[in-house]
Structure formats: structure tokens, C-alpha cells
Amino acid sequence: MPGIARFAAAIALLLVWGALPALAQSSPQYRVYFDFQIKNLTSTADDVAAQAVRDALAQNATQIELVGHADTAEKKATALSLARAKAVKASLLRHHLPKGVKVSVAGVGTADPFVSTGPGAREPLNRFVAVAIH
């Protein structure tokens, strides 16, 4: 796995809000990171999705929101961000997310970046799907 992908995967694991008490929220949230111009999950990203399913089961969740993002250097950013969100949904289903849990999927392209950048900037932390469990 390239160095940046390992770094992003580590960040993804740390961004489970329960692991950061100072940022604790009422529902677990994750970020599943992606490589440049790629919509497929790495094995580490798939592990984050599996953990989200375990947390959803433990909390008797009724809804999961998936919002895909892209950096400003990626082509067709809105379509790519939506494809990433759909890939995470597929991973959640592969990990046996209960059928009663509603999953909403959206892609926002380059809107609402994690790291502010200018046009055409490759920023790995802006290539992610936000996962919120309710």
C-alpha cells in the first residue's frame, strides 16, 4: 500500500469519534479514504466499513448516512464521490448490515472539503466517504 494510503487509513481508524473523546458525538462517525481517482475500497478501508457494521449492530442503528467527497484535482468529482459512497454501501452489505437499516447515499464532489485547497490540488484527506450511524 503506498505511504499516503497507509497514512489515510490510519487517520480513518482514528476518526472513529469514540476513539477521540474530545470530539465525541452522539453517534459513531467514520471516514473511509480512497486513492486518487479511485472508487474501490482498499482492504483497510473495507475494515473500517466492517467496524461500522459492528457498531451499527451493537447500537441497534436504524440509519446510516454515506456522503462521498473528492479532491479538486479529480475528474468528474461529483460522480466519483457518489460512486465512492455506493462502494462503501456495497461493503456494508457484504459485511452483513441488517436489512432493516436504511442506508442513504450521496456524493458532494469537491464541496465541503476536509482540508481547504485551491483548484486542481491533490489532497488525500479530501478523498473520503463520511459514514454516520444513527
C-alpha distance (Angstrom), angle and dihedral (degrees) to the residues before:
residue distance angle dihedral
M1 . . .
P2 3.79 . .
G3 3.80 116.2 .
I4 3.79 95.2 -108.7
A5 3.80 91.3 50.6
R6 3.81 90.1 52.8
F7 3.80 89.9 49.2
A8 3.80 92.2 49.0
A9 3.81 90.9 46.8
A10 3.79 90.5 52.9
I11 3.80 90.2 49.7
A12 3.81 89.7 49.4
L13 3.77 91.1 55.2
L14 3.80 91.9 47.5
L15 3.78 93.3 50.0
V16 3.77 92.5 71.2
W17 3.78 95.0 118.1
G18 3.79 92.5 -138.7
A19 3.81 88.0 63.1
L20 3.80 90.9 56.0
P21 3.82 106.1 54.6
A22 3.81 93.5 -176.8
L23 3.81 88.5 61.6
A24 3.80 97.3 38.0
Q25 3.78 115.4 150.3
S26 3.78 132.6 -176.6
S27 3.80 94.4 -98.3
P28 3.80 131.2 37.4
Q29 3.77 114.9 -102.3
Y30 3.78 130.4 -169.6
R31 3.77 139.4 -176.3
V32 3.78 117.7 -142.2
Y33 3.82 108.9 -159.4
F34 3.80 129.1 -148.4
D35 3.79 137.7 -161.2
F36 3.81 120.2 -111.0
Q37 3.82 114.3 -65.1
I38 3.85 90.2 -8.2
K39 3.79 127.2 124.4
N40 3.81 98.8 -176.9
L41 3.81 121.8 96.2
T42 3.78 121.7 -116.5
S43 3.80 116.5 -132.9
T44 3.81 89.2 -101.3
A45 3.80 91.5 51.2
D46 3.81 88.6 49.2
D47 3.81 88.2 53.7
V48 3.82 89.4 55.5
A49 3.82 89.0 52.7
A50 3.82 90.0 50.0
Q51 3.81 90.0 52.4
A52 3.80 89.7 50.3
V53 3.82 89.4 55.0
R54 3.81 91.1 49.8
D55 3.81 90.2 50.7
A56 3.80 91.9 46.7
L57 3.80 90.1 52.5
A58 3.81 92.9 46.9
Q59 3.81 91.2 51.7
N60 3.78 97.6 40.9
A61 3.80 87.6 -122.6
T62 3.78 119.0 -164.0
Q63 3.80 99.3 -168.2
I64 3.80 140.9 29.1
E65 3.79 121.3 -167.9
L66 3.80 118.9 -154.1
V67 3.81 119.8 -168.3
G68 3.80 118.4 -179.7
H69 3.80 124.0 -150.2
A70 3.81 136.4 -171.3
D71 3.79 135.5 -165.9
T72 3.79 122.9 -111.5
A73 3.81 93.7 -105.5
E74 3.79 94.7 59.7
K75 3.80 120.9 100.0
K76 3.81 119.9 -123.1
A77 3.80 88.2 8.9
T78 3.79 97.5 179.6
A79 3.80 94.1 50.4
L80 3.81 90.8 44.0
S81 3.80 93.0 50.2
L82 3.81 90.4 50.6
A83 3.82 91.0 48.1
R84 3.81 88.9 52.3
A85 3.80 91.3 52.1
K86 3.81 90.0 49.4
A87 3.82 90.0 50.0
V88 3.81 90.3 53.8
K89 3.81 90.0 48.9
A90 3.81 89.8 52.6
S91 3.80 89.5 50.5
L92 3.81 91.6 50.5
L93 3.80 89.6 52.2
R94 3.82 91.6 47.9
H95 3.80 87.5 54.4
H96 3.81 89.8 56.5
L97 3.77 102.7 -101.8
P98 3.81 104.5 -174.9
K99 3.80 113.9 -100.2
G100 3.80 91.4 -124.8
V101 3.80 92.7 64.8
K102 3.80 110.1 96.2
V103 3.80 113.6 -138.8
S104 3.79 119.3 -159.8
V105 3.80 118.6 -162.9
A106 3.80 128.6 -160.9
G107 3.78 138.4 159.7
V108 3.79 121.8 -151.2
G109 3.80 99.8 178.8
T110 3.79 111.5 -154.0
A111 3.82 95.1 -14.5
D112 3.79 117.3 112.9
P113 3.83 99.2 15.0
F114 3.80 121.0 -166.9
V115 3.82 89.2 -136.3
S116 3.80 119.3 34.3
T117 3.81 111.6 -125.0
G118 3.75 139.5 160.4
P119 3.79 125.9 -107.9
G120 3.80 117.3 -60.2
A121 3.82 94.9 16.3
R122 3.78 119.2 147.3
E123 3.80 104.2 -139.9
P124 3.84 115.5 167.3
L125 3.80 92.7 -161.8
N126 3.82 89.8 61.9
R127 3.81 93.5 57.9
F128 3.77 103.0 83.1
V129 3.78 149.7 104.5
A130 3.79 115.7 -123.2
V131 3.82 111.8 -140.4
A132 3.81 118.9 -160.2
I133 3.80 120.4 -177.1
H134 3.81 119.7 -155.2
